Structures are given as C-alpha cells and as structure tokens.
Amino acid sequence: MKIELTHKFEDIVSLENLLEAWREFIKGKRQRRDVQEFSFSLMDNILSLHFDLVNHTYRHGSYQAFNICDPKPRNIHKASVRDRLLHHAIHRKLYPFFDRTFIADSFSCRKDKGTHRAINRFRAMTYKVSQNNTKTCWVLKCDIKKFFASIDQRILLDILREYISEQQTMWLLGQVVSSFAIRSEVGLPLGNSTSQLFVNIYMNKFDQFVKHKLKVRHYIRYADDFVFLSEDRIWLESIRLQVDDFLEKELGQDLHPNKVFIKTVASGVDFLGWIQFLDHRILRTSTERRMLKRVQQRPASETINSYFGLLKHGNAQKIKQRLTRLIDL
C-alpha cells in the first residue's frame, strides 16, 4: 500500500503558503517587468488568486512560447506570474512528500542532486562493476523520444491519484496538468516548476520497475536520460526489450531509436554532456565548440566563471587554456 500525501487542499492554497511561495519565487526575478507589475498590487493579486482557488473558480491562463538552444533547440512555454506563483505553491507542498518516494539514483530537479552528482555516481558504479578496472564494464544507454511532449496526462493523473485521495487537490493538479497540451491530453510544458516534479513522479513508476522487478543494481536516471551498468552484455540486451515494453505499455513512451546503445566504458560513454571513461571524463566536442563560440561572442564574466566551474568536473586542462587565451585577447 502506497503512503498518502498528508497535506490537504487548504494547506496548498492558504494565504500563508502563497506568501511563502511568493518570497521564494521572486528571488532573482525582481527586475523582470511582469514580476514588477504583479508586485505593484501584490496583496490584491494574491487575495484574488486565493479566492479563486478556494471557490474553485480558478482557471489556468495561456502560455507565452519562445525557443532556446540548450544545446539543442527547445520550445519553452512560460505561464503568467499568477500561474507560476501557484505552481511554486504546489511544488512547496508536494515536493518534500514525493521526493521521499524517489530512488536514490534519480538525479534530475532534486535537492542535493544534479548533473555533477550523477556523473560522480556513474564513475563510482563503473569502479564497482569493473572491480577497479579489472573487468569489462558494459553500459546500456537510453533516451526517451520527445519526453515532455509525449507525457500522457491521463497516466500522470492516475499515478497522482495513487498517492492523493482528496478530490479538491486532484482538481487543482488537474487544472495545472491540463493547462497545456501538444495534442489531446498529451504533453507538459518545459518551464513549469510543477512539470519538473510531475515528470519525476511519472518516471518514478519506471524507476520502481527497474529496481524491484528487473532488480537492477547499477542504474542512474537524469530526467529522460538513463543508464544501466553491468559486466554482462547479454543481460543488458535482454533487459532493453523489457524496458522498451514497460515504457510503451505503462507510460506511453518510446525510446529514441538513435540514442540507445550498448558499449564499454573503456571506449567512452556519452552521458550528461561528458564522455565518461573508466578513470577520467572529457567534455563532449559539441559542448566545447558551443562554449568557446559563446565566449568569443559575449565574453561576460559570469558566463566565463560558470564555464570554469563546469570544467572543474572533468579532464579539461586544454579547454581551460583555450578559454584563458580568449579572455586575454
């Protein structure tokens, strides 16, 4: 029997939670025009939102779409400040509960996790599987095709109902989930704080299958990017079929045909922006080119410092030297 969310609808939509969510939401956003406009009549806006939520007259607004390259082109959908404040209020109450249900080796959009911890965990697992580089370590690398755009909203809401019995809370989550769709009842918007939580809840069903049904010991997931490590290539080939079958039948997801492979760590595994080897990692060539190009075009100090911070996590001495030369020009 699954544990149940203890927070009630009233806890999520309370004025106290909305005000705390606002204090957290505006960090780093005070100079943005839409945030300043909402701030101008802050209490009136928060009271209005609270009234609509309590009386079930709240309706989620439309989204503003724009494109970014990060590094591949992505279509971001931005909600209004009013709706984003609600997303934050929901996240504040749901995240601590659901985070306790996630496996330790899920690293995306979680406190004290992230890409750097994921790649360090990958290295630790390679040492275990290869028995300190004395045996071959094979990796099955998988990626889901058009992940956010293919999330089945009905499946997501069914999963949420397994943990949340209160109808009012489910009504509220339904308003957020159904506020966006690529096609009928399919898709979540990139950009919502709730979307990041929802996809972890969605994929937690897969994580539990991997750990408890397939009984995989060495597995890491970051959003829709995940790896299995083993000394047995044939076993990895056999679980790939089960992985594909579960994702399609239970979650309505498909593996990306061009981003699924099995190879040895010794030959280099592309995972989370780095090419991972047994005893070192190097930056992906495309990432290096993009980094150097951006510094040439806009050599802002905060950008350069962030890149130097990134490069500390791998073998990147030559790239650091090239960056330093660009800065000195």
C-alpha positions in Angstrom: 0.0 0.0 0.0 1.4 3.4 -1.0 1.8 6.2 1.5 -0.6 9.1 1.1 0.0 12.8 0.9 -0.9 14.3 4.2 -1.1 17.9 3.0 -4.7 19.0 2.2 -6.0 21.3 -0.4 -6.3 24.1 2.2 -2.6 23.8 3.0 -1.7 24.3 -0.6 -4.0 27.3 -1.3 -3.6 29.0 2.1 -2.5 32.6 2.2 0.5 31.6 4.2 1.7 29.2 1.6 1.0 31.6 -1.2 3.0 34.3 0.5 5.9 32.0 1.3 5.8 30.8 -2.3 6.0 34.4 -3.5 9.1 35.1 -1.3 10.8 32.2 -2.9 9.5 32.8 -6.4 10.8 36.4 -6.7 14.4 35.5 -5.9 16.4 36.7 -8.9 13.3 37.9 -10.7 12.7 41.3 -9.1 13.8 43.3 -12.1 11.5 41.5 -14.6 8.7 43.5 -15.9 5.9 41.0 -15.4 7.0 40.4 -11.8 7.1 44.1 -11.1 3.6 44.5 -12.5 2.3 41.7 -10.3 4.2 43.2 -7.3 2.5 46.6 -7.7 -0.8 45.3 -6.4 0.7 42.2 -4.6 -1.8 41.6 -1.8 -4.8 42.3 -4.1 -3.4 39.8 -6.6 -2.6 37.1 -4.0 -6.0 37.5 -2.3 -7.7 37.3 -5.7 -5.8 34.1 -6.5 -6.6 32.7 -3.1 -10.3 33.5 -3.5 -10.5 31.8 -7.0 -8.7 28.7 -5.6 -10.9 28.3 -2.5 -14.1 28.8 -4.6 -12.9 26.6 -7.5 -13.3 29.4 -9.9 -9.5 29.4 -10.8 -8.7 28.8 -14.4 -5.1 28.5 -15.6 -4.1 31.1 -18.2 -2.4 30.7 -21.5 1.4 30.4 -22.2 3.9 32.5 -24.0 6.1 30.4 -26.2 9.7 31.0 -27.1 12.7 29.0 -28.3 16.1 28.4 -26.8 19.2 26.4 -27.7 20.3 24.4 -24.6 22.2 22.9 -26.5 19.6 21.6 -28.9 16.6 23.7 -29.9 13.8 23.6 -27.2 10.4 25.2 -27.2 9.8 26.8 -23.8 6.3 27.7 -22.6 6.1 30.5 -20.0 3.0 30.9 -17.8 1.8 34.2 -16.3 3.2 35.3 -12.9 -0.1 34.5 -11.3 0.0 30.9 -12.6 3.7 30.5 -11.9 3.1 31.6 -8.3 0.6 28.8 -7.9 3.0 26.3 -9.5 5.5 27.3 -6.8 2.9 27.0 -4.0 2.0 23.5 -5.2 5.7 22.5 -5.5 6.4 23.6 -2.0 3.9 21.2 -0.5 4.2 18.3 -2.9 8.0 18.1 -3.4 9.1 17.0 0.1 6.5 14.2 0.1 7.2 12.8 -3.3 10.9 13.2 -3.0 10.9 10.6 -0.3 9.3 8.1 -2.7 12.0 8.5 -5.3 15.0 6.2 -5.7 18.4 7.4 -4.6 19.8 7.3 -8.1 17.3 9.7 -9.7 19.2 13.0 -10.1 17.1 15.5 -12.1 15.5 18.5 -10.4 16.1 17.3 -6.8 17.7 19.0 -3.9 21.3 17.9 -3.3 21.3 16.0 -6.6 22.0 17.4 -10.1 24.3 16.5 -13.1 27.6 16.6 -11.2 26.5 14.2 -8.5 25.0 12.0 -11.3 28.3 11.7 -13.2 30.2 11.1 -10.0 27.8 8.4 -9.2 28.4 7.0 -12.7 32.1 6.8 -12.0 31.6 5.1 -8.7 29.4 2.5 -10.3 31.9 1.8 -13.1 34.6 1.0 -10.4 32.2 -1.4 -8.7 31.1 -3.2 -11.9 34.6 -3.3 -13.4 36.1 -4.3 -10.0 38.5 -1.5 -10.0 39.1 -1.7 -13.8 40.0 -5.4 -13.8 36.8 -6.4 -15.8 34.8 -5.1 -18.7 32.0 -2.7 -17.7 29.2 -2.5 -20.2 26.6 0.3 -20.4 23.1 0.3 -21.8 22.4 4.0 -22.5 18.8 5.0 -23.2 16.9 8.2 -24.0 13.2 8.8 -24.4 11.9 10.3 -27.6 10.3 13.8 -27.2 9.9 13.3 -23.5 8.0 16.3 -22.2 5.9 16.4 -25.4 4.8 12.8 -25.1 3.8 12.7 -21.4 0.3 11.2 -21.2 -1.7 13.4 -18.9 -4.2 10.7 -18.1 -1.5 8.3 -16.9 0.1 11.1 -14.9 -3.1 11.9 -13.1 -3.8 8.2 -12.4 -0.3 8.0 -10.8 -1.0 11.1 -8.7 -4.3 9.5 -7.5 -2.4 6.6 -6.2 -0.9 9.0 -3.6 -3.6 11.6 -3.3 -7.2 10.7 -2.4 -8.5 14.2 -1.8 -10.7 15.3 -4.7 -10.0 19.1 -4.3 -6.2 18.6 -4.5 -6.7 16.4 -7.6 -9.0 19.1 -9.1 -6.2 21.7 -8.6 -3.5 19.4 -10.1 -5.8 18.6 -13.0 -6.1 22.4 -13.7 -2.3 22.7 -14.0 -1.7 19.4 -15.9 -4.5 20.2 -18.5 -3.4 23.8 -19.0 -1.1 22.7 -21.8 -1.1 20.1 -24.5 0.8 19.2 -27.6 -2.2 17.2 -28.7 -5.3 16.0 -26.8 -4.3 15.2 -23.2 -0.6 14.7 -24.1 2.4 16.9 -23.2 3.7 19.0 -20.4 5.3 22.5 -20.8 9.0 22.9 -20.4 9.4 25.7 -17.9 6.9 25.0 -15.2 8.3 24.1 -11.8 5.4 21.7 -11.5 6.4 20.0 -14.7 9.8 19.1 -13.3 8.2 17.5 -10.3 5.5 15.8 -12.4 7.9 14.1 -14.7 9.9 12.7 -11.8 6.6 11.3 -10.3 5.8 9.9 -13.8 9.2 8.3 -14.2 9.3 7.0 -10.6 7.0 4.3 -11.8 9.7 3.2 -14.2 12.4 3.5 -11.6 10.5 1.2 -9.2 10.0 -1.3 -12.0 13.8 -1.2 -12.7 14.7 -1.7 -9.1 12.1 -4.1 -7.9 11.0 -6.1 -11.0 14.2 -6.1 -13.1 16.3 -5.9 -9.9 18.9 -3.8 -11.5 21.6 -2.7 -9.0 23.5 -0.3 -11.2 21.1 2.2 -12.7 21.1 6.0 -12.9 18.4 8.3 -14.3 18.5 12.0 -15.1 15.1 13.1 -16.5 14.7 11.0 -19.7 18.4 10.1 -19.9 19.3 6.9 -18.1 22.0 4.2 -18.0 22.3 0.6 -16.8 25.8 -0.8 -16.0 26.8 -4.5 -15.9 29.6 -6.9 -16.6 27.2 -8.9 -18.8 26.4 -7.5 -22.2 23.8 -10.3 -23.0 21.9 -9.5 -19.8 21.8 -5.8 -20.8 20.4 -6.7 -24.3 17.7 -8.8 -22.6 16.5 -6.0 -20.2 16.5 -3.5 -23.1 13.4 -5.3 -24.5 11.7 -5.3 -21.1 12.5 -1.6 -20.7 11.1 -0.8 -24.1 8.0 -2.8 -23.4 7.3 -1.2 -20.0 7.8 2.3 -21.2 5.4 1.8 -24.1 2.6 -0.1 -22.3 2.7 1.6 -18.9 3.8 5.1 -19.6 3.1 5.6 -23.3 6.8 6.5 -24.0 9.1 5.4 -26.8 12.9 5.1 -26.7 14.8 7.3 -29.1 15.9 4.9 -31.9 19.1 6.8 -32.5 20.1 7.3 -28.8 20.0 3.8 -27.5 23.3 1.8 -27.4 25.4 -0.7 -25.5 29.1 -0.1 -25.3 32.0 -0.4 -22.9 33.0 2.4 -20.5 36.6 1.9 -21.7 35.5 3.1 -25.2 33.8 6.2 -23.8 30.1 6.7 -22.9 28.4 10.0 -23.7 26.3 10.8 -20.6 25.1 14.2 -19.4 27.4 16.3 -21.6 30.6 14.4 -20.8 32.3 11.4 -22.4 32.8 9.1 -19.5 35.8 6.7 -19.3 36.9 4.4 -16.5 39.4 6.8 -14.9 38.5 10.2 -16.4 35.9 12.2 -18.4 36.2 14.7 -21.2 33.8 17.3 -22.4 31.7 16.4 -25.4 33.2 18.1 -28.5 29.9 19.8 -29.5 29.7 21.3 -25.9 33.3 22.5 -26.2 32.7 24.2 -29.5 29.5 25.9 -28.2 31.3 27.1 -25.1 34.2 28.7 -27.0 31.9 30.3 -29.6 29.7 31.9 -26.9 32.8 33.3 -25.0 34.0 34.8 -28.3 30.6 36.4 -29.0 29.8 37.5 -25.4 32.8 37.3 -23.0 30.7 38.2 -19.9 32.5 37.4 -16.6 29.5 35.5 -15.2 29.4 33.2 -18.3 33.2 32.6 -18.2 33.1 31.8 -14.4 30.2 29.4 -14.9 32.2 27.6 -17.6 35.3 27.3 -15.4 33.1 25.9 -12.7 31.8 23.3 -15.1 35.2 22.3 -16.3 36.4 21.5 -12.8 34.4 18.3 -13.0 36.4 16.7 -15.8 39.7 16.5 -17.6 39.6 19.8 -19.4 43.0 21.5 -18.9 43.4 22.2 -22.6 39.9 23.7 -22.9 40.7 25.9 -19.8 43.9 27.1 -21.6 41.9 28.0 -24.7 39.3 29.9 -22.7 42.1 31.8 -20.9 43.6 32.8 -24.2 40.2 34.0 -25.5 39.8 36.2 -22.4 43.2 37.7 -22.7 42.7 38.7 -26.4 
